[in-house]
Amino acid sequence: MAPEPPLTAAEKARIGLLTARMCKRSLAGENVHLGDLQRKVDRILDDAAKRAKKNTR
């Protein structure tokens, strides 16, 4: 597993907000779809990884 890229404060806040929304949705039941929020978190992490890779060159 690759190490997580360094995140900015704004990215940490967005991931925290999305995680809270996922928790709130999961309280509604087991059959609630969380894929859209998970994709947003993955996109934030991918963008941070691209930025870190670009800065190390």
N, CA, C and O atoms as a Maestro MAE file, in Angstrom:
{
 s_m_m2io_version
 :::
 2.0.0
}

f_m_ct {
 s_m_title
 :::
 protein
 m_atom[228] {
  # First column is atom index #
  i_m_mmod_type
  r_m_x_coord
  r_m_y_coord
  r_m_z_coord
  i_m_residue_number
  s_m_chain_name
  s_m_pdb_residue_name
  s_m_pdb_atom_name
  i_m_atomic_number
  :::
  1 25 0.847 -1.178 0.000 1 A "MET " " N  " 7
  2 3 0.000 0.000 0.000 1 A "MET " " CA " 6
  3 2 0.892 1.241 0.000 1 A "MET " " C  " 6
  4 15 1.851 1.328 0.767 1 A "MET " " O  " 8
  5 25 0.570 2.183 -0.855 2 A "ALA " " N  " 7
  6 3 1.364 3.402 -0.975 2 A "ALA " " CA " 6
  7 2 1.064 4.335 0.191 2 A "ALA " " C  " 6
  8 15 -0.066 4.383 0.678 2 A "ALA " " O  " 8
  9 25 2.072 5.072 0.637 3 A "PRO " " N  " 7
  10 3 1.821 6.032 1.718 3 A "PRO " " CA " 6
  11 2 0.906 7.151 1.228 3 A "PRO " " C  " 6
  12 15 0.898 7.503 0.049 3 A "PRO " " O  " 8
  13 25 0.143 7.694 2.158 4 A "GLU " " N  " 7
  14 3 -0.773 8.773 1.788 4 A "GLU " " CA " 6
  15 2 0.000 10.042 1.495 4 A "GLU " " C  " 6
  16 15 0.991 10.334 2.165 4 A "GLU " " O  " 8
  17 25 -0.444 10.803 0.497 5 A "PRO " " N  " 7
  18 3 0.242 12.048 0.165 5 A "PRO " " CA " 6
  19 2 -0.026 13.112 1.222 5 A "PRO " " C  " 6
  20 15 -1.020 13.032 1.944 5 A "PRO " " O  " 8
  21 25 0.844 14.096 1.317 6 A "PRO " " N  " 7
  22 3 0.573 15.188 2.262 6 A "PRO " " CA " 6
  23 2 -0.662 15.980 1.809 6 A "PRO " " C  " 6
  24 15 -0.819 16.296 0.630 6 A "PRO " " O  " 8
  25 25 -1.512 16.282 2.755 7 A "LEU " " N  " 7
  26 3 -2.760 16.990 2.456 7 A "LEU " " CA " 6
  27 2 -2.690 18.413 2.977 7 A "LEU " " C  " 6
  28 15 -2.058 18.686 3.998 7 A "LEU " " O  " 8
  29 25 -3.345 19.317 2.264 8 A "THR " " N  " 7
  30 3 -3.459 20.686 2.740 8 A "THR " " CA " 6
  31 2 -4.569 20.740 3.791 8 A "THR " " C  " 6
  32 15 -5.331 19.787 3.952 8 A "THR " " O  " 8
  33 25 -4.649 21.844 4.491 9 A "ALA " " N  " 7
  34 3 -5.692 22.003 5.508 9 A "ALA " " CA " 6
  35 2 -7.080 21.946 4.882 9 A "ALA " " C  " 6
  36 15 -8.001 21.379 5.469 9 A "ALA " " O  " 8
  37 25 -7.234 22.521 3.711 10 A "ALA " " N  " 7
  38 3 -8.537 22.507 3.037 10 A "ALA " " CA " 6
  39 2 -8.928 21.086 2.641 10 A "ALA " " C  " 6
  40 15 -10.093 20.708 2.760 10 A "ALA " " O  " 8
  41 25 -7.965 20.299 2.174 11 A "GLU " " N  " 7
  42 3 -8.254 18.920 1.792 11 A "GLU " " CA " 6
  43 2 -8.628 18.090 3.016 11 A "GLU " " C  " 6
  44 15 -9.536 17.261 2.951 11 A "GLU " " O  " 8
  45 25 -7.936 18.307 4.125 12 A "LYS " " N  " 7
  46 3 -8.270 17.593 5.365 12 A "LYS " " CA " 6
  47 2 -9.682 17.939 5.816 12 A "LYS " " C  " 6
  48 15 -10.431 17.065 6.252 12 A "LYS " " O  " 8
  49 25 -10.044 19.209 5.712 13 A "ALA " " N  " 7
  50 3 -11.381 19.644 6.122 13 A "ALA " " CA " 6
  51 2 -12.451 19.032 5.220 13 A "ALA " " C  " 6
  52 15 -13.494 18.591 5.703 13 A "ALA " " O  " 8
  53 25 -12.194 19.002 3.905 14 A "ARG " " N  " 7
  54 3 -13.164 18.419 2.971 14 A "ARG " " CA " 6
  55 2 -13.350 16.934 3.228 14 A "ARG " " C  " 6
  56 15 -14.474 16.431 3.201 14 A "ARG " " O  " 8
  57 25 -12.236 16.220 3.481 15 A "ILE " " N  " 7
  58 3 -12.336 14.787 3.761 15 A "ILE " " CA " 6
  59 2 -13.074 14.561 5.073 15 A "ILE " " C  " 6
  60 15 -13.869 13.627 5.180 15 A "ILE " " O  " 8
  61 25 -12.826 15.399 6.068 16 A "GLY " " N  " 7
  62 3 -13.542 15.289 7.337 16 A "GLY " " CA " 6
  63 2 -15.037 15.504 7.159 16 A "GLY " " C  " 6
  64 15 -15.845 14.782 7.741 16 A "GLY " " O  " 8
  65 25 -15.405 16.494 6.356 17 A "LEU " " N  " 7
  66 3 -16.810 16.768 6.098 17 A "LEU " " CA " 6
  67 2 -17.468 15.609 5.358 17 A "LEU " " C  " 6
  68 15 -18.577 15.197 5.699 17 A "LEU " " O  " 8
  69 25 -16.784 15.087 4.347 18 A "LEU " " N  " 7
  70 3 -17.337 13.969 3.600 18 A "LEU " " CA " 6
  71 2 -17.466 12.719 4.473 18 A "LEU " " C  " 6
  72 15 -18.425 11.960 4.336 18 A "LEU " " O  " 8
  73 25 -16.503 12.509 5.365 19 A "THR " " N  " 7
  74 3 -16.576 11.372 6.279 19 A "THR " " CA " 6
  75 2 -17.766 11.522 7.223 19 A "THR " " C  " 6
  76 15 -18.463 10.549 7.509 19 A "THR " " O  " 8
  77 25 -17.992 12.726 7.697 20 A "ALA " " N  " 7
  78 3 -19.149 12.967 8.564 20 A "ALA " " CA " 6
  79 2 -20.453 12.705 7.811 20 A "ALA " " C  " 6
  80 15 -21.395 12.149 8.376 20 A "ALA " " O  " 8
  81 25 -20.509 13.100 6.544 21 A "ARG " " N  " 7
  82 3 -21.709 12.847 5.754 21 A "ARG " " CA " 6
  83 2 -21.922 11.354 5.539 21 A "ARG " " C  " 6
  84 15 -23.053 10.868 5.557 21 A "ARG " " O  " 8
  85 25 -20.800 10.616 5.332 22 A "MET " " N  " 7
  86 3 -20.913 9.163 5.186 22 A "MET " " CA " 6
  87 2 -21.442 8.529 6.470 22 A "MET " " C  " 6
  88 15 -22.277 7.626 6.421 22 A "MET " " O  " 8
  89 25 -20.957 8.999 7.614 23 A "CYS " " N  " 7
  90 3 -21.435 8.479 8.908 23 A "CYS " " CA " 6
  91 2 -22.917 8.763 9.087 23 A "CYS " " C  " 6
  92 15 -23.669 7.901 9.540 23 A "CYS " " O  " 8
  93 25 -23.329 9.957 8.735 24 A "LYS " " N  " 7
  94 3 -24.735 10.327 8.884 24 A "LYS " " CA " 6
  95 2 -25.615 9.454 7.992 24 A "LYS " " C  " 6
  96 15 -26.683 9.008 8.409 24 A "LYS " " O  " 8
  97 25 -25.156 9.214 6.757 25 A "ARG " " N  " 7
  98 3 -25.925 8.359 5.862 25 A "ARG " " CA " 6
  99 2 -25.975 6.923 6.359 25 A "ARG " " C  " 6
  100 15 -27.000 6.255 6.231 25 A "ARG " " O  " 8
  101 25 -24.874 6.449 6.925 26 A "SER " " N  " 7
  102 3 -24.846 5.054 7.364 26 A "SER " " CA " 6
  103 2 -25.788 4.817 8.539 26 A "SER " " C  " 6
  104 15 -26.199 3.680 8.774 26 A "SER " " O  " 8
  105 25 -26.137 5.857 9.274 27 A "LEU " " N  " 7
  106 3 -27.109 5.719 10.352 27 A "LEU " " CA " 6
  107 2 -28.497 5.380 9.818 27 A "LEU " " C  " 6
  108 15 -29.334 4.835 10.538 27 A "LEU " " O  " 8
  109 25 -28.732 5.707 8.552 28 A "ALA " " N  " 7
  110 3 -30.033 5.441 7.955 28 A "ALA " " CA " 6
  111 2 -30.245 3.958 7.685 28 A "ALA " " C  " 6
  112 15 -31.384 3.508 7.559 28 A "ALA " " O  " 8
  113 25 -29.170 3.202 7.596 29 A "GLY " " N  " 7
  114 3 -29.308 1.759 7.365 29 A "GLY " " CA " 6
  115 2 -28.137 1.208 6.588 29 A "GLY " " C  " 6
  116 15 -27.267 1.946 6.125 29 A "GLY " " O  " 8
  117 25 -28.132 -0.109 6.456 30 A "GLU " " N  " 7
  118 3 -27.027 -0.776 5.773 30 A "GLU " " CA " 6
  119 2 -27.118 -0.676 4.261 30 A "GLU " " C  " 6
  120 15 -26.103 -0.825 3.580 30 A "GLU " " O  " 8
  121 25 -28.274 -0.433 3.729 31 A "ASN " " N  " 7
  122 3 -28.478 -0.441 2.283 31 A "ASN " " CA " 6
  123 2 -28.347 0.933 1.644 31 A "ASN " " C  " 6
  124 15 -28.789 1.126 0.512 31 A "ASN " " O  " 8
  125 25 -27.752 1.888 2.344 32 A "VAL " " N  " 7
  126 3 -27.602 3.243 1.825 32 A "VAL " " CA " 6
  127 2 -26.328 3.306 0.978 32 A "VAL " " C  " 6
  128 15 -25.278 2.804 1.378 32 A "VAL " " O  " 8
  129 25 -26.438 3.925 -0.184 33 A "HIS " " N  " 7
  130 3 -25.311 4.017 -1.116 33 A "HIS " " CA " 6
  131 2 -24.360 5.128 -0.677 33 A "HIS " " C  " 6
  132 15 -24.781 6.272 -0.508 33 A "HIS " " O  " 8
  133 25 -23.076 4.799 -0.491 34 A "LEU " " N  " 7
  134 3 -22.057 5.763 -0.097 34 A "LEU " " CA " 6
  135 2 -21.029 5.987 -1.202 34 A "LEU " " C  " 6
  136 15 -20.064 6.725 -1.006 34 A "LEU " " O  " 8
  137 25 -21.220 5.370 -2.339 35 A "GLY " " N  " 7
  138 3 -20.236 5.405 -3.411 35 A "GLY " " CA " 6
  139 2 -19.894 6.795 -3.906 35 A "GLY " " C  " 6
  140 15 -18.737 7.071 -4.221 35 A "GLY " " O  " 8
  141 25 -20.881 7.675 -3.981 36 A "ASP " " N  " 7
  142 3 -20.604 9.020 -4.482 36 A "ASP " " CA " 6
  143 2 -19.667 9.783 -3.546 36 A "ASP " " C  " 6
  144 15 -18.778 10.498 -4.005 36 A "ASP " " O  " 8
  145 25 -19.866 9.631 -2.235 37 A "LEU " " N  " 7
  146 3 -19.001 10.328 -1.286 37 A "LEU " " CA " 6
  147 2 -17.613 9.692 -1.253 37 A "LEU " " C  " 6
  148 15 -16.614 10.395 -1.106 37 A "LEU " " O  " 8
  149 25 -17.545 8.384 -1.387 38 A "GLN " " N  " 7
  150 3 -16.249 7.705 -1.415 38 A "GLN " " CA " 6
  151 2 -15.440 8.115 -2.642 38 A "GLN " " C  " 6
  152 15 -14.223 8.280 -2.560 38 A "GLN " " O  " 8
  153 25 -16.117 8.280 -3.782 39 A "ARG " " N  " 7
  154 3 -15.424 8.734 -5.000 39 A "ARG " " CA " 6
  155 2 -14.861 10.140 -4.822 39 A "ARG " " C  " 6
  156 15 -13.776 10.441 -5.320 39 A "ARG " " O  " 8
  157 25 -15.591 11.003 -4.116 40 A "LYS " " N  " 7
  158 3 -15.095 12.356 -3.867 40 A "LYS " " CA " 6
  159 2 -13.840 12.329 -3.004 40 A "LYS " " C  " 6
  160 15 -12.893 13.073 -3.262 40 A "LYS " " O  " 8
  161 25 -13.826 11.480 -1.985 41 A "VAL " " N  " 7
  162 3 -12.639 11.349 -1.134 41 A "VAL " " CA " 6
  163 2 -11.475 10.801 -1.951 41 A "VAL " " C  " 6
  164 15 -10.351 11.291 -1.840 41 A "VAL " " O  " 8
  165 25 -11.740 9.786 -2.772 42 A "ASP " " N  " 7
  166 3 -10.685 9.218 -3.615 42 A "ASP " " CA " 6
  167 2 -10.123 10.259 -4.579 42 A "ASP " " C  " 6
  168 15 -8.919 10.288 -4.835 42 A "ASP " " O  " 8
  169 25 -10.986 11.101 -5.106 43 A "ARG " " N  " 7
  170 3 -10.544 12.141 -6.039 43 A "ARG " " CA " 6
  171 2 -9.641 13.152 -5.326 43 A "ARG " " C  " 6
  172 15 -8.643 13.595 -5.894 43 A "ARG " " O  " 8
  173 25 -9.980 13.514 -4.102 44 A "ILE " " N  " 7
  174 3 -9.147 14.442 -3.330 44 A "ILE " " CA " 6
  175 2 -7.774 13.830 -3.086 44 A "ILE " " C  " 6
  176 15 -6.755 14.503 -3.238 44 A "ILE " " O  " 8
  177 25 -7.745 12.542 -2.705 45 A "LEU " " N  " 7
  178 3 -6.473 11.868 -2.445 45 A "LEU " " CA " 6
  179 2 -5.648 11.713 -3.723 45 A "LEU " " C  " 6
  180 15 -4.424 11.841 -3.690 45 A "LEU " " O  " 8
  181 25 -6.314 11.439 -4.846 46 A "ASP " " N  " 7
  182 3 -5.600 11.325 -6.123 46 A "ASP " " CA " 6
  183 2 -4.981 12.657 -6.527 46 A "ASP " " C  " 6
  184 15 -3.838 12.702 -6.981 46 A "ASP " " O  " 8
  185 25 -5.737 13.743 -6.361 47 A "ASP " " N  " 7
  186 3 -5.206 15.068 -6.695 47 A "ASP " " CA " 6
  187 2 -4.025 15.433 -5.809 47 A "ASP " " C  " 6
  188 15 -3.061 16.036 -6.280 47 A "ASP " " O  " 8
  189 25 -4.088 15.077 -4.539 48 A "ALA " " N  " 7
  190 3 -2.979 15.353 -3.617 48 A "ALA " " CA " 6
  191 2 -1.747 14.538 -4.011 48 A "ALA " " C  " 6
  192 15 -0.623 15.032 -3.923 48 A "ALA " " O  " 8
  193 25 -1.953 13.298 -4.443 49 A "ALA " " N  " 7
  194 3 -0.833 12.461 -4.874 49 A "ALA " " CA " 6
  195 2 -0.190 13.022 -6.128 49 A "ALA " " C  " 6
  196 15 1.035 13.033 -6.246 49 A "ALA " " O  " 8
  197 25 -1.007 13.490 -7.069 50 A "LYS " " N  " 7
  198 3 -0.467 14.101 -8.290 50 A "LYS " " CA " 6
  199 2 0.333 15.349 -7.953 50 A "LYS " " C  " 6
  200 15 1.399 15.576 -8.525 50 A "LYS " " O  " 8
  201 25 -0.170 16.158 -7.030 51 A "ARG " " N  " 7
  202 3 0.531 17.375 -6.643 51 A "ARG " " CA " 6
  203 2 1.862 17.045 -5.968 51 A "ARG " " C  " 6
  204 15 2.870 17.704 -6.219 51 A "ARG " " O  " 8
  205 25 1.861 16.027 -5.114 52 A "ALA " " N  " 7
  206 3 3.088 15.634 -4.425 52 A "ALA " " CA " 6
  207 2 4.110 15.094 -5.414 52 A "ALA " " C  " 6
  208 15 5.302 15.375 -5.297 52 A "ALA " " O  " 8
  209 25 3.647 14.323 -6.383 53 A "LYS " " N  " 7
  210 3 4.551 13.768 -7.392 53 A "LYS " " CA " 6
  211 2 5.139 14.880 -8.253 53 A "LYS " " C  " 6
  212 15 6.319 14.849 -8.602 53 A "LYS " " O  " 8
  213 25 4.307 15.860 -8.593 54 A "LYS " " N  " 7
  214 3 4.744 16.981 -9.416 54 A "LYS " " CA " 6
  215 2 5.789 17.833 -8.682 54 A "LYS " " C  " 6
  216 15 6.728 18.337 -9.298 54 A "LYS " " O  " 8
  217 25 5.621 17.988 -7.376 55 A "ASN " " N  " 7
  218 3 6.542 18.810 -6.582 55 A "ASN " " CA " 6
  219 2 7.860 18.117 -6.300 55 A "ASN " " C  " 6
  220 15 8.835 18.791 -5.967 55 A "ASN " " O  " 8
  221 25 7.933 16.807 -6.417 56 A "THR " " N  " 7
  222 3 9.167 16.087 -6.133 56 A "THR " " CA " 6
  223 2 10.061 15.987 -7.342 56 A "THR " " C  " 6
  224 15 11.205 15.552 -7.212 56 A "THR " " O  " 8
  225 25 9.605 16.359 -8.478 57 A "ARG " " N  " 7
  226 3 10.433 16.292 -9.689 57 A "ARG " " CA " 6
  227 2 11.468 17.364 -9.700 57 A "ARG " " C  " 6
  228 15 12.252 17.455 -10.645 57 A "ARG " " O  " 8
  :::
 }
 m_bond[227] {
  # First column is bond index #
  i_m_from
  i_m_to
  i_m_order
  :::
  1 1 2 1
  2 2 3 1
  3 3 4 2
  4 3 5 1
  5 5 6 1
  6 6 7 1
  7 7 8 2
  8 7 9 1
  9 9 10 1
  10 10 11 1
  11 11 12 2
  12 11 13 1
  13 13 14 1
  14 14 15 1
  15 15 16 2
  16 15 17 1
  17 17 18 1
  18 18 19 1
  19 19 20 2
  20 19 21 1
  21 21 22 1
  22 22 23 1
  23 23 24 2
  24 23 25 1
  25 25 26 1
  26 26 27 1
  27 27 28 2
  28 27 29 1
  29 29 30 1
  30 30 31 1
  31 31 32 2
  32 31 33 1
  33 33 34 1
  34 34 35 1
  35 35 36 2
  36 35 37 1
  37 37 38 1
  38 38 39 1
  39 39 40 2
  40 39 41 1
  41 41 42 1
  42 42 43 1
  43 43 44 2
  44 43 45 1
  45 45 46 1
  46 46 47 1
  47 47 48 2
  48 47 49 1
  49 49 50 1
  50 50 51 1
  51 51 52 2
  52 51 53 1
  53 53 54 1
  54 54 55 1
  55 55 56 2
  56 55 57 1
  57 57 58 1
  58 58 59 1
  59 59 60 2
  60 59 61 1
  61 61 62 1
  62 62 63 1
  63 63 64 2
  64 63 65 1
  65 65 66 1
  66 66 67 1
  67 67 68 2
  68 67 69 1
  69 69 70 1
  70 70 71 1
  71 71 72 2
  72 71 73 1
  73 73 74 1
  74 74 75 1
  75 75 76 2
  76 75 77 1
  77 77 78 1
  78 78 79 1
  79 79 80 2
  80 79 81 1
  81 81 82 1
  82 82 83 1
  83 83 84 2
  84 83 85 1
  85 85 86 1
  86 86 87 1
  87 87 88 2
  88 87 89 1
  89 89 90 1
  90 90 91 1
  91 91 92 2
  92 91 93 1
  93 93 94 1
  94 94 95 1
  95 95 96 2
  96 95 97 1
  97 97 98 1
  98 98 99 1
  99 99 100 2
  100 99 101 1
  101 101 102 1
  102 102 103 1
  103 103 104 2
  104 103 105 1
  105 105 106 1
  106 106 107 1
  107 107 108 2
  108 107 109 1
  109 109 110 1
  110 110 111 1
  111 111 112 2
  112 111 113 1
  113 113 114 1
  114 114 115 1
  115 115 116 2
  116 115 117 1
  117 117 118 1
  118 118 119 1
  119 119 120 2
  120 119 121 1
  121 121 122 1
  122 122 123 1
  123 123 124 2
  124 123 125 1
  125 125 126 1
  126 126 127 1
  127 127 128 2
  128 127 129 1
  129 129 130 1
  130 130 131 1
  131 131 132 2
  132 131 133 1
  133 133 134 1
  134 134 135 1
  135 135 136 2
  136 135 137 1
  137 137 138 1
  138 138 139 1
  139 139 140 2
  140 139 141 1
  141 141 142 1
  142 142 143 1
  143 143 144 2
  144 143 145 1
  145 145 146 1
  146 146 147 1
  147 147 148 2
  148 147 149 1
  149 149 150 1
  150 150 151 1
  151 151 152 2
  152 151 153 1
  153 153 154 1
  154 154 155 1
  155 155 156 2
  156 155 157 1
  157 157 158 1
  158 158 159 1
  159 159 160 2
  160 159 161 1
  161 161 162 1
  162 162 163 1
  163 163 164 2
  164 163 165 1
  165 165 166 1
  166 166 167 1
  167 167 168 2
  168 167 169 1
  169 169 170 1
  170 170 171 1
  171 171 172 2
  172 171 173 1
  173 173 174 1
  174 174 175 1
  175 175 176 2
  176 175 177 1
  177 177 178 1
  178 178 179 1
  179 179 180 2
  180 179 181 1
  181 181 182 1
  182 182 183 1
  183 183 184 2
  184 183 185 1
  185 185 186 1
  186 186 187 1
  187 187 188 2
  188 187 189 1
  189 189 190 1
  190 190 191 1
  191 191 192 2
  192 191 193 1
  193 193 194 1
  194 194 195 1
  195 195 196 2
  196 195 197 1
  197 197 198 1
  198 198 199 1
  199 199 200 2
  200 199 201 1
  201 201 202 1
  202 202 203 1
  203 203 204 2
  204 203 205 1
  205 205 206 1
  206 206 207 1
  207 207 208 2
  208 207 209 1
  209 209 210 1
  210 210 211 1
  211 211 212 2
  212 211 213 1
  213 213 214 1
  214 214 215 1
  215 215 216 2
  216 215 217 1
  217 217 218 1
  218 218 219 1
  219 219 220 2
  220 219 221 1
  221 221 222 1
  222 222 223 1
  223 223 224 2
  224 223 225 1
  225 225 226 1
  226 226 227 1
  227 227 228 2
  :::
 }
}
